[in-house]
Amino acid sequence: MFYTYNLSSYISGIIFSKINIIRYIERYIKYYNEQRIKEKLGWMSPVQYRLNLLAA
């Protein structure tokens, strides 16, 4: 995983510090857990799916 981030930072010409990499990973995890749309969930985000279940 670190190799991928290291390679992408080299390719884009931006050198990321450890703090920036950690922030990027935290933002991605938050996106993955809350905002991404998933086919298995009926093309809803996980948050929308949970709210939909509570409303039913």
C-alpha angles and dihedrals in degrees: 000000000000090000090058092051091044092050094046092050090051093048094049091048093239121119110215122208121219090257092054092049091050091049091049092050092047091051091049092050090050090049092047094050098041115020113026115108115235128197092213089058093054095267091301131122116253091254093050090047093052092047090049091053092050092050093052 
